[in-house]
Amino acid sequence: MALPGDLPGAAVRSEARTDPALAAQALPFVSVIIPVYNDNRRLQICLDSLARQTYAADRFEVIVVDNGSVPPVDGNVTVGSNVRMLVEPRPGGFIARNTGLDAASGDVIAFTDADCYPEPGWIEAGIAAIGSSRVIVAGHVVAFPALPAAPTAAERFEMLFGFEQDKNATRGVSVTANLICRRGAFDEAGLFNTDSHSAHDYEWCQQAVRCGYRVVYARNAAVRTPARRSLAALTLKIRRMSGAHYVRGRSRKKLWAHRFGALLNMRPPLRRMRRVLSQPGIGSWRQRAALCCILMALPVVYAIEWVRMEAGLGPAERR
């Protein structure tokens, strides 16, 4: 069955091959953790994708953590025998992920989101990339448009810059849309910090790296996700990130250091603009101009949200 955003086989290139040692030992048990809030339709597609995994179905469980959905998830999606439903009423995706971690029984933990659709070999490729090393896998994330023949400017932006997991891995971080590691990493680095509402995946990865882990990019451990379609949706994402950075700096009494980091985030993205203007296949000059306008606008949005938080004009954005 074809799923939204399905890729031709050549579109996701294998870079990590199955570890031959896996054939000679019992496959590790994997816990896949998925937080969800008011997204039953896309969660169903995600669960259908997980049902197609090449990894043995009796060697992984799926833990869905309902973060207060209306209507609730339980009873409104079709689940397989290896799917468990939990409820976490406290708002916050990382609170929900911690609830899933507390209930997980796997030797390996794999995170994805309700709006992500794992490729059939996702778990198998993630296990191969981990091997026997102290590794955190930053799996590939493919953003796809609603209408492949006519992506919006916002969708083009997401497809190019939304999930640069290869670059994330070089910085020692990964998004939880596609993060796989051994349970021991959480035993050593602790659970996700939940004092604000965004970027705790980056923060946790940095703590794990300090504990001796390394982040490795695995292109063939891939998930697909719908790209944000509008500038308003991109703006909301940037506002959430800016507010979370401010709240985290204030809570740790390191606001001046975070202010410096905020100033760096407000710089015009000249390297990305150069890529948009010079790389073939991105689109017409009008489409490239629209992308450049988005690239210039988002740092301004980040700055305005930071100033709003500094002025005490309402709480941090959570949506």
N, C-alpha and C positions, 0 to 999 in steps of 0.2 A: 504493500500500500504506500503510495506517495504521500509525503507529509509536506506542510508548507515550507518553502525554501529548500527543498531537497536539492542536493548538489550532484552534478555528474561525477562519476568515479574519479576522474582526473583532477577535479577541483580541489580535493583535499589530499595533498601529497604525503605519503608516508615518510616519516623521518626517523621514527623509532620502531624497531622490529621486535616481535615477540621474543622474550628471553627464553632460549632453549631450556634453561633450568626449570621453567614453569611446568614443562611436560613431565619432569621427573619428581615433582613434589605436589602436595595438595595445594590447590588454588586457595589463596587467602580469601577469607570471607570479607565482603565489602558492604559498608552501610552508605547508601546514597541518601543525602539529606536535602530536602526541598522545602523551604518556607513558602507560604502562599498567603496572599491577602486579596480577596475579591477577584480572583482570576481563574475560576473553575474551568472555563472553556480551554484556555491555553494549558492549564495543568493537565487536562485530559490528553492533549496532544503530547505533552511531555511524558506522561505515563505510558502512552502507546509507543513512544520512541524507546523507552526503557524496556518494554516487553519484547523489542526486536534485538536486544543485545546479543552479541555472539558469546559473551561470558555465560557460564552455566547458571541457569536461573536459581538453582538451589545454593549457589555460592554468593548471592548478594540479596540484600533487603533494601527496600525503599521506604524511607521514613518521611511522610508528609506532615509538616507542622502548620496547622491552620492558625493564622495569626489574627483571628477575629473576623473571618469572612462572613458576609451576609449576602446570600444564604450560606450556611456552613458547607464545608467541603464534604464531610462525611454524609453519604447518602445521595450526593449530587454528582459524583464521578464514578466511573467503573474502574475497579482496581483488581489487580492480580493477587494471587495467594501470597506473594512475598512483599506486599505493600502494607505498611502500618500507618494508621492515622492518629496524630496527636493534636491537642489543642493548646495553644499558648495565648491567653487573653491579653497579656501585657504587650502593648504595641512596640514594634521594632523588629526588623528582619534579623538582626544579629542576636537579639534575645531569643527569637524563634530558633535560630541555628544552634544556640547553646542548649536549648531544650532538646533538640534532636540529638545533639552530641551526648547528653546525659543518658538518653535512651538507647544509643547505638551499641550494637554488640560486635561490630566488625573490627577486624585487624587493620583494615584500610577504610578511610573516610573519603567519600567523594561528594563534593558540593556542586549543585547546579541550582537554577532558578525555575520557577513555574513557567516562565515564558521562554525557556530554553529547550531545544529538542536535540538530545544527544544522538550522534551518529551511531550505527549499529556496533562498531568496534570501539566505542568510547571507553568502557571500563577495561577491556582487554588491553588497549593501548596504554591506558594510564598505569595499569599494573606493570606492564613491560617497562615503562619509562622509570618507574620507581626502582625496580630491581631489588637489590638488597642494600641499597644506599640510603643515606639520610637525605632524602630528596623530597621536595614539594613540587608537584607537577602543576605548571601553569598551562592548561590545555588551550587549544585554539578555539576562538569564538568568531563565528561568521555571522555578521549582521546582513539580513536580506530585506529587500523592499516588498511592500504589499503588491505592487504591480511591477514585475521585473522589466517591462518595456518602458516604463515611465516613472522612475524613482523621483521623489521630491528632492529638493536641495538638502533638507534635513536628513533624509535617508542616505543620500550620497555622503554626507558628512559622517554619519554613523558607520557606513560601510568602509570608509577610509580610516577614520580615527577613533571610532567608538570603543574598540576593544583590541588594543595593540599588545597582545599578550607576549609576543616575542620581545618587545621592548620592555614590558613589565618585568619579565624574567631577568633581563640584564641588570635591572635595578633591585632585584631581590624581592619582588612582590608579585601577587596575582589577584585577580578578582575572583569572588566566590561563585560567579556564574560558571566557572570551570576550574576547580581546584581539587586536587587529589593528593593524599598523603597518608602515611601510616598513623594510626591512632596515637602512637608514642609521641608524635610531634606536639599534640595537644596536651599530653601528660607533662611534657617538659615546658612548653611555652604558655600553657594555660588556655582558658577559653577566650572567646572574643570579648574585648572590652565593650561595654554598652553605655558609656557616658554621653554619647551623642548618636546620631542616626546614620552616619555614612563613613566610608573609608576604613572601617575596622578590619577589613580583609587585608589591606596594605599594612596596617599597624601590626596585625598578628603575624604576618609573614616576616616583618622586620624583627619581631621578637624571636621567632623561630630561627632566623638566620643567626641571631646573637647566640642562640643555643647550639649552633653548629650545623644547622641544616642549610641546604642550598636550593634555590629555585631553578627548575629546568623547564624550558619550553618544549611542549610536545605537540607538533602540528597535527598528527593523526589522531590524537585524543580530542576530537572536535565536537562542539555543540553549535547549533544554529539558533539565532534569535531574531525576532522581527525588529527592524530598525525603527527608531523614533521617527514619526512622519512629519512633525511640525517644529517650527522654531520655538513655539511655546513649550513643547515637551523637552527640547534641549535646554531651554532657559531654566525650566524647573529642576532639571538634573544639576546644572551648574549652581543654582541657588542652594540646593541641598548640600552639595559638596562644600561650598563656601561657608555656610552656616555650621556644618559639622566641624570644619577646621577651626572656626572661631570658638565653638563650645569646648572642643578638646583643649585648645591652648589655654582658655580661661580656667577650666577645671583643674589643669595641672600647674597653674600659676607660672606658665611659660608663654604668656601672651605676646611678649616682645619678640621672642623667637618665631612664633607663628605669624606675627605681623610681617616679619622679614620674608617668610615663605609665601605669604599672601601677595606681597609685592612682586615676587618672582612669577607667581601665577597670573599677574595682571599684565605681563609683558606681551607685546604683539607677537604672535606665533610666526615669525618670519620664515623659519625653516619649513613649516607646513605650507605656508603660502607659496613658497618657491616650488614645493613638490606639486601643488595643485596646478601651478602655471606651466610647469615643465614636463610633467609625466604624461606620456601618451595614454589614451584610452579613458580619460576621466570624463570627457564630455565636450560639448561645444564651449566657445568662449563665454557665452552668456551663463552657462551652467558653472563654469570655472569662476566667473565673477561673483555669482551667488554664493559659492563656497567660500571665497575670500571674504565676503561680507559677513558670513557666519563666523569665520575665524576671527575677525576683528571685533565682532559684537560680543562674543562669549566672555572674553576677559573683562569687558565693561560690566557685564551682568555680575560677574564674580566680585568686582570691586564695589558695585552698588550694594550687593547683599552684605558684604563685609561691613561697609559703613553703616548700614541699617542695624546690624547686630551691635556694633560699637556704640551706636546711639541709643540702644535699648528699645528699639521700636518693634516689639513683638518677638515671639519665640522663633527658633530655627525652623526652617522649612523641613517637613517630613515626608511629603507626598512623593 
